[in-house]
Amino acid sequence: MIHVPEPLVASQVKYNGEAGRAFVAGLPDLAEEFVDRWGLRVTGPSMYGMASLVLPVVRNSDGTRAALKMQILDDETEGEPIGLRVWDGDGVVRLLDHDAGTGTMLLERLDEARPLSSVTDTREAMRVVAELLARLVAVPAPEGLRGLGDIAAGMLADVPGAAERLGADDAGVLRDCAAAVREVVDEPGDRLLHWDLHLDNVLAADREPWLAIDPKPLAGDPGFDLLPALMDRFDPADPADLLWRFDLLAEVVGDRGRAVAWTLGRVLQNGLWDVEDGEPRLDAEQVAVARVLRAARG
């Protein structure tokens, strides 16, 4: 029997409703299908994230240790195998097999017990993120991925209605972030972005010290990739540390001004999602990040 952890069930129901329930209900049969089809043997308990179930497996034909990943297909997840094929293991987990119909993937096995978040020195961890980020965004995005230009245009269209549902301070933050995005929206970029590069999405590996996992690829400006790492261990009382981290990451992606604008764009995206989910306030830590970056921007 394949165990489906309750937190995964809860997140699927919360974010995907009936489609999430159907996905969860079908996971045992889906796992059995691909264990048989790809000649695998399950070697340990289920692992999970907010959107996926992962089984540690061994490939019977050659003894390769791997991970069987199953997740619901949506705008974010459908680009994952595309991005992984293009990166081909350069700074990121390697794709071993993929089923387009279900989105099921067989991935290189990394050390899930050693995420980059286990490194206690935050600056050392951020240097690892910066090195991986530089490698990932050096790659042009392939055709067929969702694009930052379309995403940004949609966000800007949603701002007036969302701002009306917030208090004056949060509405002002939302509008300020939107103003920054308007300055760069006509040049959305063409790099292959990870979109969710934070400390828990980097794992220790055998062939390299660290590799990124769980990308949600899109084509766009690398500045849109910075916020997840900036939010790791963020201390609102220490804006100097935030700026150190921002400058480290912005240096590897290029234009600092554009990096500020697109990072504010990421705060805008998350804020709009909060409003859509019925939250009465924007996330306080992300508001603090936006204010520090706006002040540094001048």
ABEGO torsion letter per residue (X at the ends): XBBBBAAAAAAAAAAAEAAAAAAAAAAAAAAAAAAAAAGBBBABBBBBBAABBBBBBBBAAAGBBBBBBBBBBBAAAAAAAAAAAAAGGBGBBBBABBBAAAGBBBBBBBBAABBAAABABAAAAAAAAAAAAAAAAABBBBBGBBBAAAAAAAAAAAAAAAAAABBAAAAAAAAAAAAAAAAAAABAEABBBAGABBAAABBBBAABABBBBGBBBBBEBAAAAAAAAAABGBBAABAAAAAAAAAAAAAAAEBAAAAAAAAAAAAAAAAAAAAAAGBABBBAAAAAAAAAAAAAAX
